[in-house]
Amino acid sequence: IKPPETLELLELFPTAVYALWGPEPFWFFAVNALMLAALTAELMWLVRLEGGSRLQASTTGLLFALAGPTIEAFYTLSKGEGLQLTLLILSLVCTASYGRSRTGWRRRLGIFGAATAGLLALLTKETSIVLLPLSLVWLLLEWPAARRGAAGPRLAARKALFFASLV
């Protein structure tokens, strides 16, 4: 047994499922199936927020659900990447929503959601720290479009993601 200060969210997630429904395997599989459905919906939503069509979003969801790593992580329930990826994509959805928001409270909610989801992803698995350098690269790649005046909400979203990753 690990000391409490080293417990990760990944270890607490199955414990929470067990605490809610007991030793019933059905609920463990049902929760993971719901998480897969939520992650697929998040990916489709992200594609739509970034300007993709419904067909592109649907294709994204289908290809994601049929991909080998997805099958390994969700269908065999052998790894914690499902929870981590759900939280990371939620962080990206929040920052994309931030870039499209016009009101102050929605922008604050977007940055808070992105920072919270990113932190929970980091508590799930330490490999989530890769979001910080990736967000910096995305921000730098968007900079030339900003100099031409063509960046719009994408630059705002990239700045928000970098800020949320720093938080």
N, C-alpha and C positions, 0 to 999 in steps of 0.2 A: 504494500500500500504506500502510495506516495504521500508526502506531506501536503497539506492543503494549498500551500503557496505555489506548488508546481502543477496543480491540476489544470488541464486545458478544457476549453469548451467542448472539444471533441469527445472527451471522456464524460462530460456532464450530460451531453445530449442523450445517449442511450439510457443513462441513469434517470433522466427526467421522464423519458418514455416509460421506463419500467415503473417509476414512482406513480405515474398517472394510471396505468392500465395493468400493472402486475406482470406476471410471467407469461402473458399471452403473446405468442409469436405473431399472430395476425396483426396486432397493433403496431409492432415494430416494422413489419413490412408495409403496412398501410401508411404510416408516417413517412417512411422513405419514398413510397410511391407518390404521396402528396408533395414531397420536397422536389422530386423529379418533375412533376407537373408544374410546380411553381417556378422552377429554374427554366424550364422550356418556355413558359409564358414570359418570364423576365427577358430571356434572349429575344423572343419575338417582339416584345415591347421596345427593347433597345434598338432593334433594327428599324422599327417604325419611327422612333424618336429621331433617329439619325437620317431619316428621309427615305427609307426603303418602302417598297410597295407591300401590299398584303401577300402577294405571291412570294416575294423575297423573304418576308418574315416567316411565312408558313414553311418554305423550303429550309430555312435556317432551323426551325424547330424540328422538322422531320429528320434532317441530317444529323442534328445534335443527338436526338433520341436513338438513332441507329449507329452512332459512332462507337468504335471499340472501347475507348476509355470510359465512355458513359455507361456502356453495358457492364464493364468490369466494376465500376464504382457503385452503380445503383442496383444492378440486377443481382450481383453477388454479395453486395453489402460488405465488401472486404476492406474498404478504405474510407477515409474521412474526407476525400476530396469533394464529395457531393455537398456537404454542408458548407465547406469553404467556398466552393464555386458559387453556390446560391447567394452567399453573403457578398462576394466580390462583384457579381453581376448586379446585385441590388445596389451596391455602391455606384456602379457605372450608370444605372438607370436614374438614380437620384441626381447625379451630376449632369446627365443629359437633360433631365427635367429642369434643373437649375438654369442651364443655358437658355432654355425656352421660356422661362418664367418672366413675367413683367412686374409682378407685385413683390414688395419687400418681404412679406411673411412667407411667400412660397419659395423665394430664394433662400431665406434662412432655414426653412424646413428642408430644402434640398441639400444644403451643405451639412446640416446636422444629420440627416439620414445617411449621406455618403460617409461622413466621418464615423458614425456609429456602426454602420455595416462593415466598414473597413476595419475598425477596431475589433469587432466580433470575429471577422475573418482571420485577423492576426492571432486572436486568442484560440482559434480553431487549429490552425497549423501555422508554423513560423514562415512557411514559404510565401505567405501573403505579403511579406515585406517587399516582394518584387513589384508591387503596385506603385511604390514610391518612385523608383527609377523609370518605370514605364510611363507614369504620368508626366514626369519631367520631359521624356523624349517626345510624347504626344504634344506637349505644350510647345516645345521647340520646333516641331514639325509644322505646327499651326501658325507660327510666327510670320513666315513669308506671306501667307494669305492675309494676315492682319496688316502688314505693311502696304499691301495693295488695296486694303479696305474691303476685302471679300470674306472676312472670317465670320462675323456675326455671332450667333449663339454658340458656335462650336468653340471659339476661343474662350468665351466665358465659361463654358463647360470644362474645358481643359484646365483653365486656371482653378476652377472650383475643385476638380479632382486632385490637382497637385496640392492645394491647400488642405483638403480633407485627408490626403495621405500623410501630410506633415503632422496634422493633428493626431 
